[in-house]
Amino acid sequence: MKEIVVAIDGSEGSEAAIQEAIQLASAVGAQLTFAYVRKPPSSLLGSPYYECHLARDLGWARAQVDAALDRAREASLEARGEVLEGNPVDEILSFADNSRADLIVMGSRGHGALAGALLGSVSSGVVQHANVPVLVAKQTAPPARRAA
């Protein structure tokens, strides 16, 4: 395994994906590529709102990628990051194919079976259509609180 694409979005599920990908890449000596897919803002917002929204979204996306890159570098891993724009499922699949990824790692939002079936999800779309294996990392549940 040489190339692992990690789909990130700043969610708790994304954190789990980063953690899993770093552990796996460390074990097999793979390179990581963190990919953040953002949906383009509507041009109906008009100027200057469109530009402000775009700048804010790009800044957030870049911050998520940079944070993931920092974590990979702390683990002494080779990594790169990309900010993509479009439909998340399509962009992740296309990017993984173009990168010749051996594996896609992504988080799960944990909607559950019924909500996932009704809402659809990025992770299920990627799993169904990917040409390579997909590891869906579940976010860890917070520790149970003890009654005093």
C-alpha positions in Angstrom: 0.0 0.0 0.0 1.5 3.3 -1.1 -1.2 6.0 -1.2 -4.1 6.6 1.2 -6.6 9.3 0.4 -8.3 10.6 3.6 -11.5 12.5 3.1 -11.9 15.2 5.8 -14.5 17.8 6.6 -13.7 19.0 10.2 -16.4 16.8 11.8 -15.8 14.3 14.7 -16.0 11.5 12.1 -13.3 13.2 10.2 -11.1 13.3 13.3 -11.6 9.5 13.6 -10.6 9.1 9.9 -7.4 11.1 10.4 -6.5 9.1 13.4 -7.1 5.8 11.7 -5.3 6.8 8.5 -2.2 8.0 10.5 -2.0 4.7 12.4 -2.4 2.7 9.2 0.1 4.7 7.2 2.6 4.4 10.0 2.2 0.6 10.0 2.5 0.1 6.2 4.7 3.1 5.2 2.1 4.8 3.0 1.8 8.4 2.0 -1.3 10.3 3.1 -3.3 12.7 1.0 -5.9 14.7 2.9 -8.8 15.9 0.7 -11.4 18.4 1.8 -14.3 18.8 -0.5 -16.3 22.0 -0.3 -19.5 22.8 -2.1 -19.3 26.0 -4.1 -21.3 28.9 -2.7 -24.3 30.1 -4.7 -23.5 33.0 -7.0 -27.0 34.2 -6.3 -25.6 35.8 -3.2 -24.2 38.6 -5.3 -21.0 40.6 -4.8 -19.5 41.2 -2.3 -21.3 38.5 -0.3 -20.3 35.7 -2.7 -16.6 36.7 -2.3 -16.9 36.9 1.5 -18.6 33.5 1.7 -16.0 32.0 -0.7 -13.1 33.4 1.3 -14.5 32.2 4.6 -15.2 28.7 3.2 -11.7 28.4 1.6 -10.1 29.6 4.8 -12.0 26.9 6.9 -11.1 24.2 4.4 -7.4 25.1 4.3 -7.3 25.2 8.1 -8.7 21.7 8.3 -6.2 20.4 5.7 -3.3 22.2 7.5 -4.3 20.7 10.9 -4.4 17.2 9.4 -1.0 17.8 7.7 0.5 18.9 11.0 -0.7 15.7 12.7 0.8 13.5 9.9 4.1 15.3 10.1 4.1 14.9 13.9 3.9 11.1 13.2 6.8 11.5 10.7 4.6 10.7 7.7 4.8 12.0 4.2 1.6 13.8 3.5 0.0 16.4 1.2 -3.4 18.1 1.2 -5.9 19.3 -1.4 -9.0 21.4 -1.2 -11.5 20.3 -3.9 -14.8 21.8 -5.0 -18.0 20.1 -6.0 -20.2 17.1 -5.1 -18.3 15.3 -2.2 -18.9 11.8 -3.4 -17.9 12.5 -7.0 -14.9 14.6 -6.0 -13.6 12.0 -3.6 -14.0 9.2 -6.1 -12.4 11.1 -8.9 -9.5 12.3 -6.7 -8.8 8.8 -5.4 -8.8 7.4 -9.0 -6.5 10.2 -10.3 -4.2 9.8 -7.3 -4.0 6.0 -7.8 -5.0 5.6 -4.2 -4.8 2.1 -2.7 -7.4 3.0 0.0 -9.8 5.7 0.9 -10.3 6.5 4.6 -13.2 8.6 5.7 -15.4 9.2 8.7 -19.0 8.4 9.4 -21.4 10.9 10.7 -23.3 8.2 12.6 -26.8 9.0 11.3 -27.9 5.4 11.8 -29.4 3.1 9.2 -32.8 4.9 8.9 -31.4 8.4 8.7 -28.6 7.3 6.4 -31.1 5.6 4.1 -33.4 8.7 4.0 -30.7 11.3 3.9 -28.0 9.5 1.9 -24.5 10.0 3.0 -21.1 10.7 1.6 -19.5 7.7 3.1 -22.2 5.3 1.8 -21.9 6.9 -1.7 -18.2 6.5 -1.7 -18.4 2.9 -0.4 -20.9 1.9 -3.1 -18.9 3.4 -6.0 -15.2 3.3 -5.2 -12.8 1.3 -7.3 -10.6 0.7 -4.2 -11.3 -0.4 -0.6 -12.9 2.2 1.7 -12.3 2.3 5.4 -15.1 4.1 7.2 -13.8 5.2 10.7 -16.5 5.5 13.3 -16.2 8.4 15.8 -15.6 7.1 19.3 -18.4 7.6 21.7 -17.6 9.9 24.6 -17.0 8.1 27.9 -20.1 7.5 29.9 -20.7 10.0 32.7 -20.8 8.5 36.2 -23.4 9.7 38.6 -22.0 11.3 41.7 
